[in-house]
């Protein structure tokens, strides 16, 4: 087994004494840092490499913290003036997952970089912490590399905002295939529009 295999095994056993101590100390450290900040290197090099990271020029790691919990409806005094169907206040959930939210915040902070992927690194009672792999599309080392220069294309701007990253695709239900999820492709709205649009040919 190589070194990355041992690392992956360590991260798989999060309840072990070593990992419990490490995660607790790191959570304390991350709490005192800004919500979106650059990390000097990936906390989980094995995971980062599996998701496309290379330790070369043009690749950057950003660490983001996202507040845990559901999404309370932002209305004054909990009063929603409408029909009973929409009167729920507290047990509502945001449509996208926390990792997708973290990617969006990193992408907004660094408009000149492209979001490649992300992974979980820590959590405590209040926050979840993610590391975002970002790529500089202007860097010559990226533009000349045929394995990664697809991300330099103009259509790859702000992939995280349009649900094109792995976390975004998961939120759209695109990680599943076949029976039961046929109405998720190409998107829920596209299928709805197709089924609800009357198409009548003029000459028939």
Secondary structure, DSSP 8 states (H G I E B T S, - for coil): --HHHHHHHHHH-TTSHHHHHHHHHHHHHHHTS-SEEEESS-SSHHHHHHTT--SSTTEEEEEEEEE-S------GGG---S-GGG---SS---SS-HHHHHHHHHHHH-TTEEEEEEEEEEE-SSEEEEEEEEEETT-HHHHT-TTTGGGGSGGGTTGGGGT-SHHHHHHTTTT--STT-GGGSS-HHHHHHHHT-----S--
